[in-house]
């Protein structure tokens, strides 16, 4: 549940007390069991905050809240890509995009994985298997697929494990595929 109160200065404060829901933290409207829609509506515009750090934390919070309303906005931001080539590896001015080489969109893929669901899974598979995507997006998508944990992702994960140019992405895809396979075997017992 959450509560909205006003401080002496007139500023509104929102207190969120997450509750367990389907294995993830999820804000709930009082008495309904539904996500706190007002909170979600207030967070989604912050995905476009000038500070990269704020965008990342907001996306991760929306993922943990399982706020599926945020899925289109998060997918759109990932698709926008970076204005620099993937070969750039230095990072400076990372908090306000003052640098042209800060990688942060991979964290949005983690948020999609936390959101879960078939639409998030399909978007993550698309990003993970697209060799034109930067490595942080491919890696984040593979990790996100691990959060979703769907056996439907096994063909994509096996392809990534065999073909991705980056060893870390291949290795993570192998590990995620193995984890999904083991979970599948355990549920059959």
ABEGO torsion letter per residue (X at the ends): XBBBBBBAAGBBBBBBBBBBBGGBBBBBBBGAGBBBAAAAAAAAAAAABABAAAAAAAAAAAAAAGBAAAAAAAAAAAAAEBABBAABABBBGAAAGABAABBAAAAAAAAAAAAEEAAAAAAAAAAAABAABBAAAAAAAAAAAAAAGBAAAAAAAAAAAAABABAAAAAAAAAAAAAAAAAAAAAAX
